[in-house]
C-alpha cells in the first residue's frame, strides 16, 4: 500500500484541501447540513460547522497516539480500525462534534483545524513509523494509524463537497489508498471482491462508505 512517507504526504495534501475548502466557506455555507444520517433519525444532521468539529477530533487522534508512546501489544491496524459496533460508537461521535465547536465561531474552527492538521503532519514526520500508542479502540502503530486518517480525510471531504454540491477535492492518491483499505475491510467483514460496477475507486469509496446507495447487501461497510 505504499511507504509510510507516501501515506504522510498523501494525508498532508488531503488535509490541505480540506482546510482550504473550509476557509472558503461563507457564513451561510457553514450552516449547510451534511447528508450524514445520524443513528437516531430524530436528530438533526451535522452542518458543515459540526463536520469541522469531527475533523478536529478524528485527525487529532493522531496527536494523542504520538503523545503517549507505549510498548504494549498492538490491537488494531488501518483496516480493523473501521470494524466497530455502530450502535455504540455513532452516538458518541455525533455528540463529540457538537462539543468540539461549542463556543467557537467558524473562523476560529478554521484556525483550530489548521493547528490540528499542521501538528499532526509535522509530528507524523518527526516520529518513527513503528511508534505505538493509543488508537482510540486499542494500541496501534503510527504507520497503520496515518493511513486510517487518510480514509477519514477522503470520506469526510466528500461529505463537505457533497453538501455544497461541488466536485470532490480528494486526490487520486488519497482515493486509491482509501479504496484499498475498503477492499481489505470488505474481505474481513464478509465476502471479498467489490461489485463489478464499482471498479472505479472513487465510486467504490462512495458506495463502501455509504455516501451513495448500492444494491449489494454487503454495503455499506462504514457509515
C-alpha positions as CSV (number, residue, x, y, z in Angstrom):
1,X,0.0,0.0,0.0
2,X,3.0,2.3,-0.4
3,X,5.5,3.6,2.1
4,X,4.9,5.4,5.4
5,X,6.3,8.6,3.9
6,X,3.9,8.3,1.0
7,X,1.0,8.0,3.4
8,X,2.0,11.1,5.4
9,X,2.5,13.0,2.2
10,X,-1.0,12.0,1.0
11,X,-2.5,12.9,4.3
12,X,-0.9,16.3,4.2
13,X,-2.3,17.1,0.7
14,X,-5.8,15.8,1.6
15,X,-5.9,17.9,4.8
16,X,-4.6,21.0,3.0
17,X,-7.5,20.7,0.5
18,X,-10.0,20.2,3.4
19,X,-8.7,23.2,5.2
20,X,-8.8,25.4,2.1
21,X,-12.4,24.3,1.5
22,X,-13.5,25.2,5.0
23,X,-11.7,28.6,4.9
24,X,-13.5,29.4,1.6
25,X,-17.0,28.9,3.1
26,X,-19.4,31.9,3.5
27,X,-21.2,32.4,6.8
28,X,-24.3,30.8,5.3
29,X,-22.4,27.8,3.8
30,X,-21.0,26.9,7.3
31,X,-24.6,26.2,8.3
32,X,-25.3,23.9,5.3
33,X,-26.5,20.5,6.5
34,X,-24.4,17.5,5.5
35,X,-26.1,14.3,4.1
36,X,-24.8,12.2,7.0
37,X,-27.7,10.4,8.7
38,X,-27.5,10.2,12.5
39,X,-28.1,6.8,14.0
40,X,-31.1,8.4,15.8
41,X,-33.1,9.7,12.8
42,X,-34.9,12.2,15.0
43,X,-31.7,14.2,15.5
44,X,-30.6,16.9,13.1
45,X,-27.9,16.3,10.5
46,X,-24.5,17.8,11.3
47,X,-23.9,21.1,9.5
48,X,-20.5,21.8,8.0
49,X,-19.7,23.5,11.3
50,X,-20.1,20.2,13.2
51,X,-18.3,18.4,10.4
52,X,-15.3,20.6,11.1
53,X,-15.6,19.6,14.8
54,X,-15.4,16.0,13.8
55,X,-12.4,16.6,11.6
56,X,-10.6,18.1,14.6
57,X,-11.4,15.0,16.6
58,X,-10.7,12.4,14.0
59,X,-7.4,13.8,12.8
60,X,-6.4,15.0,16.3
61,X,-6.5,11.3,17.5
62,X,-3.1,11.0,15.7
63,X,-1.6,13.6,18.1
64,X,-2.9,11.6,21.0
65,X,-1.3,8.5,19.8
66,X,2.1,10.3,19.3
67,X,1.8,12.0,22.7
68,X,1.6,8.6,24.5
69,X,4.0,6.1,23.0
70,X,3.7,2.7,24.6
71,X,5.3,-0.7,24.3
72,X,2.1,-2.8,24.7
73,X,0.5,-5.3,22.3
74,X,-0.9,-3.7,19.1
75,X,-4.6,-4.5,18.8
76,X,-5.7,-2.9,15.5
77,X,-4.4,-1.9,12.1
78,X,-5.5,0.5,9.3
79,X,-8.3,-1.8,8.3
80,X,-9.6,-3.2,11.6
81,X,-9.9,0.4,13.0
82,X,-13.1,0.6,11.0
83,X,-14.7,-2.6,12.5
84,X,-16.8,-1.5,15.4
85,X,-20.4,-1.6,16.6
86,X,-22.0,1.5,15.0
87,X,-24.8,1.5,17.6
88,X,-22.3,2.1,20.3
89,X,-19.8,4.4,18.6
90,X,-22.0,6.6,16.3
91,X,-23.9,8.4,19.1
92,X,-20.6,9.2,20.9
93,X,-19.0,10.5,17.6
94,X,-22.2,12.5,16.9
95,X,-22.1,14.3,20.3
96,X,-18.4,14.9,20.3
97,X,-18.7,17.1,17.2
98,X,-21.1,19.4,18.9
99,X,-18.8,19.6,21.9
100,X,-15.8,20.5,19.8
101,X,-17.5,23.5,18.2
102,X,-19.2,24.8,21.3
103,X,-18.4,28.4,21.9
104,X,-16.4,28.7,18.7
105,X,-17.0,30.7,15.6
106,X,-16.5,29.3,12.1
107,X,-13.3,31.4,11.7
108,X,-12.0,30.0,14.9
109,X,-12.8,26.5,13.8
110,X,-10.8,27.0,10.6
111,X,-7.8,28.1,12.7
112,X,-8.3,25.1,15.0
113,X,-8.2,22.8,12.0
114,X,-5.1,24.4,10.7
115,X,-3.3,23.8,14.0
116,X,-4.5,20.2,14.3
117,X,-3.7,19.4,10.7
118,X,-0.3,21.0,10.8
119,X,0.8,19.5,14.1
120,X,-0.5,16.1,13.0
121,X,1.6,16.0,9.8
122,X,4.7,17.6,11.5
123,X,4.5,15.0,14.3
124,X,4.0,12.1,12.0
125,X,7.1,13.1,10.0
126,X,9.2,13.5,13.2
127,X,8.3,10.2,14.8
128,X,9.3,6.7,13.9
129,X,6.7,4.8,11.8
130,X,6.8,1.9,14.3
131,X,5.8,4.1,17.2
132,X,2.9,2.5,19.2
133,X,0.3,4.5,21.0
134,X,-3.5,4.6,21.7
135,X,-5.6,4.3,18.5
136,X,-8.9,5.0,20.2
137,X,-10.1,1.4,20.4
138,X,-6.7,-0.3,21.0
139,X,-3.0,0.3,20.6
140,X,-1.9,0.9,17.0
141,X,1.3,1.6,15.1
142,X,1.7,5.1,13.7
143,X,2.3,3.7,10.2
144,X,-1.1,2.0,10.4
145,X,-2.9,4.9,12.0
146,X,-1.9,7.5,9.5
147,X,-3.4,5.6,6.5
148,X,-6.7,5.3,8.5
149,X,-6.6,9.2,8.8
150,X,-6.4,9.4,5.0
151,X,-9.7,7.4,4.9
152,X,-11.2,10.0,7.3
153,X,-9.9,12.9,5.2
154,X,-11.2,11.5,1.9
155,X,-14.6,10.3,3.1
156,X,-15.4,13.3,5.2
157,X,-14.0,15.5,2.5
158,X,-16.7,14.0,0.3
159,X,-19.3,15.0,3.0
160,X,-18.0,18.5,2.8
161,X,-18.2,18.9,-1.0
162,X,-21.4,16.8,-1.4
163,X,-23.2,19.1,1.0
164,X,-22.2,22.1,-1.2
165,X,-22.9,20.3,-4.5
166,X,-19.3,20.6,-5.5
167,X,-16.8,18.2,-7.2
168,X,-14.7,16.0,-4.9
169,X,-11.4,17.6,-3.7
170,X,-9.8,14.2,-2.9
171,X,-6.6,13.4,-4.6
172,X,-6.1,10.3,-6.7
173,X,-3.5,9.0,-4.2
174,X,-5.9,9.6,-1.3
175,X,-8.8,7.8,-3.1
176,X,-6.6,4.9,-4.1
177,X,-5.4,4.4,-0.5
178,X,-8.9,4.6,0.8
179,X,-10.2,2.2,-1.8
180,X,-7.5,-0.3,-1.0
181,X,-8.4,-0.2,2.7
182,X,-12.1,-0.6,1.8
183,X,-11.2,-3.7,-0.3
184,X,-9.5,-5.3,2.7
185,X,-12.3,-4.2,5.0
186,X,-14.8,-6.0,2.7
187,X,-12.7,-9.2,2.8
188,X,-12.5,-9.1,6.6
189,X,-16.2,-8.3,7.3
190,X,-17.8,-10.5,4.6
191,X,-17.0,-11.9,1.2
192,X,-14.1,-10.3,-0.7
193,X,-14.4,-8.7,-4.1
194,X,-16.1,-5.3,-4.8
195,X,-19.1,-5.3,-7.1
196,X,-18.2,-5.2,-10.8
197,X,-19.9,-1.9,-11.4
198,X,-17.6,-0.2,-8.7
199,X,-14.3,-0.8,-10.5
200,X,-13.7,3.0,-10.3
201,X,-12.0,3.7,-7.0
202,X,-14.0,6.9,-6.2
203,X,-17.3,5.2,-6.9
204,X,-16.2,2.3,-4.7
205,X,-15.2,4.7,-1.9
206,X,-18.6,6.4,-2.1
207,X,-20.6,3.1,-2.0
208,X,-18.5,1.3,0.6
209,X,-18.7,4.3,2.9
210,X,-22.4,4.7,2.4
211,X,-22.2,8.0,0.6
212,X,-24.3,6.6,-2.2
213,X,-26.7,3.7,-2.0
214,X,-25.8,0.4,-3.7
215,X,-27.9,-2.8,-4.1
216,X,-25.1,-5.1,-2.9
217,X,-26.2,-6.3,0.6
218,X,-22.6,-6.2,1.8
219,X,-22.6,-2.4,1.6
220,X,-22.0,0.0,3.2
221,X,-19.0,-1.1,5.2
222,X,-18.9,2.1,7.2
223,X,-21.4,4.9,7.7
